Amino acid sequence: MSTRREWLELWMKACTGSEPDERLSLLSENGDRLVFEPPTIAPSILRCLIRHKRGLGKVAYPRFLLGEIHCDPLTIWPRISVAQRATSVQKRGEIMALTCGLVGLPSCGKTTIYNAITAAGAGSYDGSEMNRATINVPDPRIQPLVDMYCAPKAVSATLEVVDIPGLKEGSTAGEGRGTRLLAHIKDVDAVLHVVRCFEDPSVPFEYETIDPARDVEAIDLELMVADSQTLQNKIDRLAKLVRVGNKDAAGEVADCEKVKQALDNTVPARKQGLTEHELESVYDCNLVSLKPVLYVANIQSVEDSENKHVRSLAKVAASEGAEMITVCGRDEADISQLPAEDQQEFLTELGLEESSMERLIRAAYRMLGLVNFLTAGEKEVHVWTCRSGDKAPTAAGKIHTDMEKGFIRMEVIRYEDLIELGSEAAVAKAGKQRIEGKDYEVQDGDIVVIRFSPPRK
């Protein structure tokens, strides 16, 4: 089928036995979704869409009353595999931003860590329920390339960090405040779990003692309670379809009930070993306990980096195959406010070789299996992010969808070779420029040129 619209129209005709409503207007046709204006959809077609939802994937239903459609557009996401979702194609001009959400108990130092990472200088939530900041991912390869090509523009990969208030025990029960707070981090790639690992009576805390294992369990419990309620809501939504014998809905409900039962038995979704089919069934629930976790030990000084609380948290992280980093929250938050040229001197005085932001980004990249490749020329030097193991066409799609669809080959130069030899011509003369095909797995530090066939107009 040449276009998704033609497919959809034929699909509607097959389901309804009649031509699609002539007023049907496709407002947006892109790689993610199809959007229809409410006034242009006949109620019969809406009923058809709802009845045959499984063929389309995720559907955001409009509100309607007495057969008349009101307000919201109908948005349809085509059904794709979990692997495709994980490497969804980036649109033109967009940068794949790594997103992380901070969680932790009240007074664990979460916002202090947020300031250390982002240099945002946030002091409070100012009546809102979150802090959000986007920062450039430091990459020492950018400036040498800018100098070599005399490029007027450099575009870094980015990290977006979301900080929500601390979760108190029981805050996610029912529709409590904790549930609303977690809604802000449902779309993040990874969870940064901040755990207090220092003792200081002058700094109030949720409990009288410091116990990282207990604190991790308390937060996990809140995440599981919220996720369990989310799954129950989906089960309730699909109940009517199950009653009328919809096999697809019944399969989704069975998967959701299995995951929910394990959550109710205090097993986070990330530890349940879910199959691809189960992951697909719970995908639209955005379970927070399913997301990978990076533990952040908040300490007062470098001397605390090997204390018993840090060791306890490291043991928790190791038990689930997760990573842990230590951050001198208060000191590094203060250093982050200094001019860039002065920061390294103060970090050195603390006994640190790099900032908490750099340590966190490196750990997050390892945890999520991300690598950066580059494009470089006289116009700009640009850093792109893809997953380790992505084939050349998939990586090309991060730059532009047309490059993935019309991919021919990828010309690859290693960053180290280009810096050592001084120019693309010298690299080619030395025989170190490679031509790679569709099966090539892009490596961190690759400088690439994509050859592709533009789409016919």
N, C-alpha and C positions, 0 to 999 in steps of 0.2 A: 504494500500500500504506500503510495507516494507521500501522503501526509497523514498526521494523526487525526485531522478533522474528517477526512474522507472515511477513515476507519470507524470513527465514532458515529458518523451519519449512517453508515451501513449497519453498524451494530444496533443503533436505535431502530432502524427499519426492521431488522430481523426480530427484535424483541417486541415491537409494537404492531407489526404487520401493516404499517402505513408509513408514508413519507415523513421525515422529520419536520417539525414545525417550520414553516418558511421564514418565520421571524427569528429563528435561531441565529445568534451572532457570536462568533468566536472573537473575544477581545484580546486574549493573550495565548499565544502558542509558543511555548519555550520548552526547554529540556525538563522542567520540573512539573508543570501543572497546566491545566486548562481552566480558564475562568469564563463563566457565562454570566451576563447581566440577568438579574432576576426577572425583569419584565419580559424577556425574550423567550422564556422557557414555558412551554405549555405544561399544565399540571400532569397530563398523561405521561409526558417525557420524564418529569421529575419522579413520578411513581415508578417508571421503568428503571431509572437510574438507581433508585433506592432498592428496588427488588433485585436488581442484578449487580449490586455493588461489587461483588467479588471479582468480576471481570475487569474492573477499573483500578482496584487498589483502594487507597485511602480517600474517602469522600468527606468533605466538610459540608454538612447539609445546611441549606438556608432555613430560616424560620418561615413557617407558613400557617395560615389560619383559614379554615373552611375552603380549602382548595386553592386559595389565592396566595401567591408568594410575596413575602414582604422583606425588604431591606437587604439581607446579606446576599452577596454573589454565591453561586455554586462553584466550588473549587474542587477539581479532581486531580489527584496525584496518580499517575500510572503505576501499576504494580511492578515492582522491581525486586531483585534478590537482595538479601542482606549485604552481600559483597558489593553489589552495585551501589547500595546506599552508602556504604562506608567510603566509597571513592567517587561520590557523585561529581559530575562534571561542573567545573566552575564557569560562570558566565563571563563574558568579555568585560575586562576592566576590573573584575573582582580578584581579591587576593584571598587565598585560603587561610583564614585566621585560626590559630590554635586558641581555643576557649577553655578556661578553667574556672571552676566555682569553688570558693572557700567555704568550708563548714567547720563547726567546732562548738564547744560549750561557751556560754557567756564568760567573759574575762579570761579566755585562754590566750589572748593576744592576737586574735585573728585579724583585726583591722590594722594592728601594728605591722603584721606580716604583709598585709595588703599594701601598706605604705612603703615598706622596705622593697617590695617587688616593683611597684609602679611609680614610686616617688609622687604619688597623688596628694599626699599631705592631708588625707581625710581625717577629720577629728570626730565627726559624728555622722549620723544618717540624715540629719537635717529634715526630719519628718518623713523621709522616704523609707523604703524597706530594702534598699541595696545601694552599694557603691559599685561603679563600673568604670574601668579604664582600659584603654588600648595602648600598647607600647610596641615599639619596634624591637624585633629580635636582633640582638647584637650579632654581627657577623664580620669578623676581621678580613674577610675576603673582598668585601665590597669596595673599600677605599682604594686598594691597589688597582682594582679593575677600573674604577672611575678615573684614576690618574693615568692609566695606560691608554684608555680610549678617549680621554678628555670629555667624558660624558657629562652633560649638564644636569642630569637627573639620576637619582638612585632610589630604588624602591625596595625596602626591606620586607621580609616576612613579619607578621605581627602576632602578638599575644594579647588576647582580651581576658581580663580578670574580673570576675564578679564576686563581690563580698556581701554577704547577708548577715544580719544580726545573729548572735549565738542562739542555738536551739536549746531550750530548757526541757527538762524531763517532762514528758507528757504533752508537749506543745503541739504535736502532730495528731493527737487524738481527735477524731471527728473531723471537723473543718476548722481546727484551731489555727492560731497564728503561724505556727511552724509549717503547716501545709501550704499556706500562702507564700511564705518565704521561700520554700523549696521550689515553688513554681518558677522563680527567677533563674534557677540553675538547671532546669530540666533539659535544656538544649546544649549544655556544655559538653566538651569532649572528655574532660577528666575532672575528678573531684580532688581538691587539695584539702586534706583533713588536718587542721592545725591542732596540735596537742600541747598543752602546757607541760614543760619538763623542767621547771625550776621551782624552788620554794622561796617565798618571800611573803611574810605575814602582812606587809604593808600594801600588798596588791591583792584585793579581794578576789575570791574564787567561788565557784558554784558549790564546791565541797570543802570540807575542813582539811582534807589530805590531798596529796598529789599521787595519782595512780593512773598512768597512761592506758593500761589495759582496760580498766573500768571505764575511762572516759571514751575510748574508742567504742566499746560495747554500747555505751549509752547513746552515742550519736547513731551508730548502726541501727539500733532499735528504733529511733525516731524515723530514720529513712525507710526502714522496713514497714513501719506502721503506715506511713504516707503512701508507699507503693502498694501495700495491700488494699488500701481504700481505693486507689486509682484502678487497680485490677477489678475490684468489686463493682465499681461504677461501669466498667466496660462489660462485665458479665451481665449486669442488670440491663444495659442497653441492648445486648444481643439476645436477651431471654425470649422476646417475642418471635424472633426469627428461628430460634431453636424449637419453639413450640410448634411452628408450622412445618418443621422438617427440613430446614435449611442445613445441609450437611457441612458446608463451609463454616457457617456460624457455629455449629456444634463443635467442629474441630478447634476453632479459636477459643471457645469457651472452655473446652477440656484442657487446652494448654494453659490458659489463664488460671484456671482453678488449681492446676498442678503447681504452678509457680507461686500462687497465693498461699497454698497450703504450706509450702516450704518457708515462705516469708513468715507466716504465722508461727512456724516452729523455729524462728530466729535464725534462718539461713539466708543471708543476703543473696540477691539474684546473681551477683557476679561469682558466687561460690557454688552455684547449682549445676554448672556444666550443661547449660541449655543447648539443645540441638538447633540447627538452623531454622527448622520449622517452628520451634517454640520461640526463637528470637523474632521471627517474622510476626508471629501472633501477638507478641507483646510490644512490638516496635513502636506503635503509635501511642503507647502509654508513657514512653520516656522515663522508664524506671531509674531513679537516682541511684538505688543500690546495685544497679547493673553496671554502672560506669566504673572504669578503672580508677583506683585511688592512689594518690601519692601522699604519703604521710610527711608532715612538716613538724619537726620538733622545735618548739619555741623555747630558746634558752636565754639566760641573761648575759652570759659571757662565754668566751671560747673555752675557759676552764671547765664549763659545764657540759662540754660536748661529749664527754665519756661518763657522765654521772649515771646513777642507777636508773633514773627515769628515762633517759635517752636509750639505755640498754634495753629497758623493758619495752619501749616503743619499737625498737629495732627488732626485737623478738616477735612482736605482733606482726610487723610488716613482713618479716621472713616467713612466718607461718602461712601467709597467703600469697607469697611470691610477689609482693609489692616492694616499692622502693621507699626510702626515707632520706630526707635531707635535714640538716640542722641549720637553724637561722637564729642569729643573735638579733631578735626582733627589734628591740628598742634602739640599740646602737646602729643597726643597718638602716632603720627608718630615718634616723637623724642624718646618717651619711648620704642617703639618697637625695637629701635636700641641698647638698653642696654642689658647687660647680663640678662638671665632669672631670676637669683636669686635677681637682683636689681629692676626688673620691678614692682613687687607688692608693694614695699615700695613707689615708686613714684606714682603709681595709687592711693594708700591710701591717699597720700598728696593732690591729686586732688579730693578726696572724692569719688573715684570709687572703687567698690568691685571687679570688674573683667574687663578684657580688652575689647576693642571694638570687637575684633575677636570673643571672647566667647559670647558676647551679640548678635552679628550678626548671628553666627551659631545657637544659640538657637532659635532665631526668625525665621530663615530660615527653621529649622527643623519643627517648629510649622506650618509655612505657607504651607509647602509642605507635611506635615503629615508623617515625617520620624521618624524612631526609629532605635536604634542600639542594636544588639544582639551580643553575643560573643561565640567564641570557645576557649578553654583553655586546655593546656596539657604541657607535658615536652618539646615538640619541639617549640611551639610558642603560644602566645596569640594573637588572631586576632579579630578585630572589623569588623562587617559586617553591612550594612545598608539595610533596606527594608522599605516599606511603612506601616504605621499603618493600621492594619486590614488584612495584608497579612497572608494567611494561611501557615501552617507549610511547605508543599511541595514547595510553592513559595519561602519562605525564604531559604529553603535548596538549591534551585536552584541558589541562590546568591553565594553559596560556590562552587557548581559544578553542571552542568546540569544533570549528571547521578543521583545525589541525588534527584532531583525533579522527574525524570522519574521513578526511582525505589524506591521511598519513601515507607518506612514501618512504622516507628514511630520516634518520637523525644523525647529524654530524656532531661528534663528541670530542671535546678537548678536556683533559684533566686540568683543574686549576693550577696544580703544582707545576705541571709541564709548561703552562702558559707563562707563569711568573718566572720560572727558571730560564726559559728561552727568549722571553721578551716580546713576542709577537705571534699572531696566528700563522704568518708566513713561515716563520722559523720552526714552529711546531709541525707544520705540514712538511717542511723540508726534512725534518728529523724523522719523519714517518710515524709521528705520535698522534696524528689526527685520525680518528676512526670513523667509519661509516657503519652505522648499526641499523638493523631492521626491526620488525614488529615484536620480536621475541626478546629484545634487549631489556634488561632490568636497569633502570636508571639508578645511578649511585650518587651519594652525597658528594658535592663538589664538582659534578659534571657541568661544563659550560657547553651549551647545546645550540644548534641551529636546526630548525625543523623544516624539512622539505615536504610540501603537501600539495595536493590538487585542490584548488578552490572549488566550491560548489557551483554548479551551473545555475545561472539566473534565468 
